[in-house]
Amino acid sequence: MNFIIPLNKMEEALSKGLYGVLKEAILIGDDTLSKGGKVIIEKQTGTTPEVVQVFEKKEDMIKWFEDFAGFNK
Protein backbone atom coordinates (compact mmCIF):
# COMPACT_ATOMS: atom_id res chain seq x y z
CA MET A 1 0.00 0.00 0.00
CA ASN A 2 1.22 3.48 -0.83
CA PHE A 3 0.89 6.67 1.20
CA ILE A 4 -0.14 9.75 -0.78
CA ILE A 5 0.71 13.11 0.77
CA PRO A 6 -1.07 16.19 -0.63
CA LEU A 7 1.63 18.85 -1.00
CA ASN A 8 -0.94 21.64 -0.70
CA LYS A 9 -1.85 20.42 2.81
CA MET A 10 1.81 20.15 3.82
CA GLU A 11 2.44 23.72 2.60
CA GLU A 12 -0.56 24.93 4.59
CA ALA A 13 0.61 23.12 7.75
CA LEU A 14 4.13 24.54 7.37
CA SER A 15 2.85 28.09 6.87
CA LYS A 16 0.82 27.76 10.10
CA GLY A 17 3.73 26.27 12.03
CA LEU A 18 1.95 22.95 12.49
CA TYR A 19 5.10 20.85 12.58
CA GLY A 20 3.19 17.98 14.21
CA VAL A 21 1.41 17.43 10.89
CA LEU A 22 4.77 17.11 9.13
CA LYS A 23 6.04 14.76 11.82
CA GLU A 24 2.96 12.57 11.52
CA ALA A 25 3.36 12.41 7.74
CA ILE A 26 6.98 11.31 8.22
CA LEU A 27 5.96 8.62 10.73
CA ILE A 28 3.23 7.24 8.48
CA GLY A 29 5.59 7.46 5.50
CA ASP A 30 8.27 5.56 7.41
CA ASP A 31 5.77 2.84 8.31
CA THR A 32 4.59 2.63 4.69
CA LEU A 33 8.15 2.33 3.37
CA SER A 34 9.08 -0.32 5.94
CA LYS A 35 6.16 -2.41 4.66
CA GLY A 36 7.36 -2.16 1.06
CA GLY A 37 5.08 0.66 -0.06
CA LYS A 38 5.91 4.01 -1.59
CA VAL A 39 5.39 7.56 -0.35
CA ILE A 40 3.99 9.80 -3.06
CA ILE A 41 3.89 13.59 -2.85
CA GLU A 42 1.12 15.03 -5.01
CA LYS A 43 0.16 18.61 -5.79
CA GLN A 44 -3.41 19.46 -6.67
CA THR A 45 -3.46 21.41 -9.92
CA GLY A 46 -6.98 21.88 -11.13
CA THR A 47 -8.90 18.63 -11.11
CA THR A 48 -5.97 16.27 -11.55
CA PRO A 49 -3.26 15.69 -8.95
CA GLU A 50 0.31 16.00 -10.23
CA VAL A 51 2.96 13.66 -8.83
CA VAL A 52 5.79 15.78 -7.45
CA GLN A 53 7.96 13.09 -5.88
CA VAL A 54 7.94 9.34 -5.21
CA PHE A 55 10.01 7.85 -2.39
CA GLU A 56 11.07 4.26 -1.95
CA LYS A 57 13.78 4.95 0.68
CA LYS A 58 13.34 6.50 4.11
CA GLU A 59 16.56 8.54 3.79
CA ASP A 60 15.33 10.22 0.60
CA MET A 61 11.95 11.01 2.16
CA ILE A 62 13.55 12.49 5.31
CA LYS A 63 15.90 14.65 3.23
CA TRP A 64 12.96 15.95 1.16
CA PHE A 65 11.01 16.86 4.30
CA GLU A 66 14.06 18.59 5.81
CA ASP A 67 14.56 20.64 2.64
CA PHE A 68 10.83 21.34 2.35
CA ALA A 69 10.54 22.56 5.94
CA GLY A 70 13.74 24.60 5.68
CA PHE A 71 15.66 22.62 8.29
CA ASN A 72 18.75 22.45 6.04
CA LYS A 73 19.09 26.20 5.58
CNS distance restraints for C-alpha pairs under 8 A (distance, minus, plus):
assign (resid   1 and name CA) (resid  32 and name CA) 7.07 0.50 0.50
assign (resid   1 and name CA) (resid  36 and name CA) 7.74 0.50 0.50
assign (resid   1 and name CA) (resid  37 and name CA) 5.13 0.50 0.50
assign (resid   1 and name CA) (resid  38 and name CA) 7.32 0.50 0.50
assign (resid   2 and name CA) (resid  32 and name CA) 6.52 0.50 0.50
assign (resid   2 and name CA) (resid  37 and name CA) 4.84 0.50 0.50
assign (resid   2 and name CA) (resid  38 and name CA) 4.78 0.50 0.50
assign (resid   2 and name CA) (resid  39 and name CA) 5.86 0.50 0.50
assign (resid   2 and name CA) (resid  40 and name CA) 7.25 0.50 0.50
assign (resid   3 and name CA) (resid  28 and name CA) 7.66 0.50 0.50
assign (resid   3 and name CA) (resid  29 and name CA) 6.41 0.50 0.50
assign (resid   3 and name CA) (resid  32 and name CA) 6.49 0.50 0.50
assign (resid   3 and name CA) (resid  37 and name CA) 7.43 0.50 0.50
assign (resid   3 and name CA) (resid  38 and name CA) 6.32 0.50 0.50
assign (resid   3 and name CA) (resid  39 and name CA) 4.84 0.50 0.50
assign (resid   3 and name CA) (resid  40 and name CA) 6.13 0.50 0.50
assign (resid   4 and name CA) (resid  39 and name CA) 5.96 0.50 0.50
assign (resid   4 and name CA) (resid  40 and name CA) 4.72 0.50 0.50
assign (resid   4 and name CA) (resid  41 and name CA) 5.94 0.50 0.50
assign (resid   4 and name CA) (resid  42 and name CA) 6.89 0.50 0.50
assign (resid   5 and name CA) (resid  10 and name CA) 7.76 0.50 0.50
assign (resid   5 and name CA) (resid  25 and name CA) 7.50 0.50 0.50
assign (resid   5 and name CA) (resid  39 and name CA) 7.34 0.50 0.50
assign (resid   5 and name CA) (resid  40 and name CA) 6.03 0.50 0.50
assign (resid   5 and name CA) (resid  41 and name CA) 4.84 0.50 0.50
assign (resid   5 and name CA) (resid  42 and name CA) 6.11 0.50 0.50
assign (resid   6 and name CA) (resid  10 and name CA) 6.62 0.50 0.50
assign (resid   6 and name CA) (resid  41 and name CA) 6.02 0.50 0.50
assign (resid   6 and name CA) (resid  42 and name CA) 5.03 0.50 0.50
assign (resid   6 and name CA) (resid  43 and name CA) 5.82 0.50 0.50
assign (resid   6 and name CA) (resid  44 and name CA) 7.26 0.50 0.50
assign (resid   7 and name CA) (resid  11 and name CA) 6.11 0.50 0.50
assign (resid   7 and name CA) (resid  41 and name CA) 6.01 0.50 0.50
assign (resid   7 and name CA) (resid  42 and name CA) 5.56 0.50 0.50
assign (resid   7 and name CA) (resid  43 and name CA) 5.01 0.50 0.50
assign (resid   7 and name CA) (resid  44 and name CA) 7.61 0.50 0.50
assign (resid   8 and name CA) (resid  12 and name CA) 6.24 0.50 0.50
assign (resid   8 and name CA) (resid  43 and name CA) 6.03 0.50 0.50
assign (resid   8 and name CA) (resid  44 and name CA) 6.82 0.50 0.50
assign (resid   9 and name CA) (resid  13 and name CA) 6.15 0.50 0.50
assign (resid  10 and name CA) (resid  14 and name CA) 6.10 0.50 0.50
assign (resid  10 and name CA) (resid  21 and name CA) 7.59 0.50 0.50
assign (resid  10 and name CA) (resid  22 and name CA) 6.79 0.50 0.50
assign (resid  11 and name CA) (resid  15 and name CA) 6.12 0.50 0.50
assign (resid  12 and name CA) (resid  16 and name CA) 6.34 0.50 0.50
assign (resid  13 and name CA) (resid  17 and name CA) 6.16 0.50 0.50
assign (resid  13 and name CA) (resid  18 and name CA) 4.92 0.50 0.50
assign (resid  13 and name CA) (resid  19 and name CA) 6.97 0.50 0.50
assign (resid  13 and name CA) (resid  21 and name CA) 6.55 0.50 0.50
assign (resid  13 and name CA) (resid  22 and name CA) 7.43 0.50 0.50
assign (resid  14 and name CA) (resid  18 and name CA) 5.78 0.50 0.50
assign (resid  14 and name CA) (resid  19 and name CA) 6.46 0.50 0.50
assign (resid  14 and name CA) (resid  22 and name CA) 7.66 0.50 0.50
assign (resid  14 and name CA) (resid  69 and name CA) 6.86 0.50 0.50
assign (resid  18 and name CA) (resid  22 and name CA) 7.30 0.50 0.50
assign (resid  19 and name CA) (resid  23 and name CA) 6.21 0.50 0.50
assign (resid  20 and name CA) (resid  24 and name CA) 6.05 0.50 0.50
assign (resid  21 and name CA) (resid  25 and name CA) 6.24 0.50 0.50
assign (resid  22 and name CA) (resid  26 and name CA) 6.28 0.50 0.50
assign (resid  22 and name CA) (resid  65 and name CA) 7.90 0.50 0.50
assign (resid  23 and name CA) (resid  27 and name CA) 6.24 0.50 0.50
assign (resid  24 and name CA) (resid  28 and name CA) 6.14 0.50 0.50
assign (resid  25 and name CA) (resid  29 and name CA) 5.87 0.50 0.50
assign (resid  26 and name CA) (resid  30 and name CA) 5.95 0.50 0.50
assign (resid  26 and name CA) (resid  61 and name CA) 7.85 0.50 0.50
assign (resid  26 and name CA) (resid  62 and name CA) 7.29 0.50 0.50
assign (resid  26 and name CA) (resid  65 and name CA) 7.91 0.50 0.50
assign (resid  27 and name CA) (resid  31 and name CA) 6.27 0.50 0.50
assign (resid  28 and name CA) (resid  32 and name CA) 6.12 0.50 0.50
assign (resid  29 and name CA) (resid  33 and name CA) 6.12 0.50 0.50
assign (resid  29 and name CA) (resid  38 and name CA) 7.89 0.50 0.50
assign (resid  29 and name CA) (resid  39 and name CA) 5.86 0.50 0.50
assign (resid  29 and name CA) (resid  58 and name CA) 7.94 0.50 0.50
assign (resid  30 and name CA) (resid  34 and name CA) 6.11 0.50 0.50
assign (resid  30 and name CA) (resid  58 and name CA) 6.12 0.50 0.50
assign (resid  31 and name CA) (resid  35 and name CA) 6.41 0.50 0.50
assign (resid  32 and name CA) (resid  36 and name CA) 6.62 0.50 0.50
assign (resid  32 and name CA) (resid  37 and name CA) 5.17 0.50 0.50
assign (resid  32 and name CA) (resid  38 and name CA) 6.57 0.50 0.50
assign (resid  32 and name CA) (resid  39 and name CA) 7.11 0.50 0.50
assign (resid  33 and name CA) (resid  37 and name CA) 4.90 0.50 0.50
assign (resid  33 and name CA) (resid  38 and name CA) 5.69 0.50 0.50
assign (resid  33 and name CA) (resid  39 and name CA) 6.99 0.50 0.50
assign (resid  33 and name CA) (resid  56 and name CA) 6.37 0.50 0.50
assign (resid  33 and name CA) (resid  57 and name CA) 6.76 0.50 0.50
assign (resid  33 and name CA) (resid  58 and name CA) 6.70 0.50 0.50
assign (resid  37 and name CA) (resid  56 and name CA) 7.24 0.50 0.50
assign (resid  38 and name CA) (resid  54 and name CA) 6.76 0.50 0.50
assign (resid  38 and name CA) (resid  55 and name CA) 5.67 0.50 0.50
assign (resid  38 and name CA) (resid  56 and name CA) 5.18 0.50 0.50
assign (resid  39 and name CA) (resid  54 and name CA) 5.76 0.50 0.50
assign (resid  39 and name CA) (resid  55 and name CA) 5.05 0.50 0.50
assign (resid  39 and name CA) (resid  56 and name CA) 6.76 0.50 0.50
assign (resid  39 and name CA) (resid  61 and name CA) 7.83 0.50 0.50
assign (resid  40 and name CA) (resid  51 and name CA) 7.02 0.50 0.50
assign (resid  40 and name CA) (resid  52 and name CA) 7.63 0.50 0.50
assign (resid  40 and name CA) (resid  53 and name CA) 5.88 0.50 0.50
assign (resid  40 and name CA) (resid  54 and name CA) 4.52 0.50 0.50
assign (resid  40 and name CA) (resid  55 and name CA) 6.36 0.50 0.50
assign (resid  41 and name CA) (resid  51 and name CA) 6.05 0.50 0.50
assign (resid  41 and name CA) (resid  52 and name CA) 5.44 0.50 0.50
assign (resid  41 and name CA) (resid  53 and name CA) 5.10 0.50 0.50
assign (resid  41 and name CA) (resid  54 and name CA) 6.33 0.50 0.50
assign (resid  42 and name CA) (resid  49 and name CA) 5.93 0.50 0.50
assign (resid  42 and name CA) (resid  50 and name CA) 5.37 0.50 0.50
assign (resid  42 and name CA) (resid  51 and name CA) 4.45 0.50 0.50
assign (resid  42 and name CA) (resid  52 and name CA) 5.32 0.50 0.50
assign (resid  42 and name CA) (resid  53 and name CA) 7.17 0.50 0.50
assign (resid  43 and name CA) (resid  49 and name CA) 5.49 0.50 0.50
assign (resid  43 and name CA) (resid  50 and name CA) 5.15 0.50 0.50
assign (resid  43 and name CA) (resid  51 and name CA) 6.45 0.50 0.50
assign (resid  43 and name CA) (resid  52 and name CA) 6.52 0.50 0.50
assign (resid  44 and name CA) (resid  48 and name CA) 6.37 0.50 0.50
assign (resid  44 and name CA) (resid  49 and name CA) 4.41 0.50 0.50
assign (resid  44 and name CA) (resid  50 and name CA) 6.21 0.50 0.50
assign (resid  45 and name CA) (resid  49 and name CA) 5.81 0.50 0.50
assign (resid  45 and name CA) (resid  50 and name CA) 6.60 0.50 0.50
assign (resid  55 and name CA) (resid  60 and name CA) 6.55 0.50 0.50
assign (resid  55 and name CA) (resid  61 and name CA) 5.87 0.50 0.50
assign (resid  56 and name CA) (resid  60 and name CA) 7.76 0.50 0.50
assign (resid  56 and name CA) (resid  61 and name CA) 7.95 0.50 0.50
assign (resid  57 and name CA) (resid  61 and name CA) 6.50 0.50 0.50
assign (resid  58 and name CA) (resid  62 and name CA) 6.11 0.50 0.50
assign (resid  59 and name CA) (resid  63 and name CA) 6.18 0.50 0.50
assign (resid  60 and name CA) (resid  64 and name CA) 6.22 0.50 0.50
assign (resid  61 and name CA) (resid  65 and name CA) 6.30 0.50 0.50
assign (resid  62 and name CA) (resid  66 and name CA) 6.14 0.50 0.50
assign (resid  63 and name CA) (resid  67 and name CA) 6.16 0.50 0.50
assign (resid  64 and name CA) (resid  68 and name CA) 5.92 0.50 0.50
assign (resid  65 and name CA) (resid  69 and name CA) 5.95 0.50 0.50
assign (resid  66 and name CA) (resid  70 and name CA) 6.02 0.50 0.50
assign (resid  66 and name CA) (resid  71 and name CA) 5.00 0.50 0.50
assign (resid  66 and name CA) (resid  72 and name CA) 6.08 0.50 0.50
assign (resid  67 and name CA) (resid  71 and name CA) 6.09 0.50 0.50
assign (resid  67 and name CA) (resid  72 and name CA) 5.69 0.50 0.50
assign (resid  67 and name CA) (resid  73 and name CA) 7.75 0.50 0.50
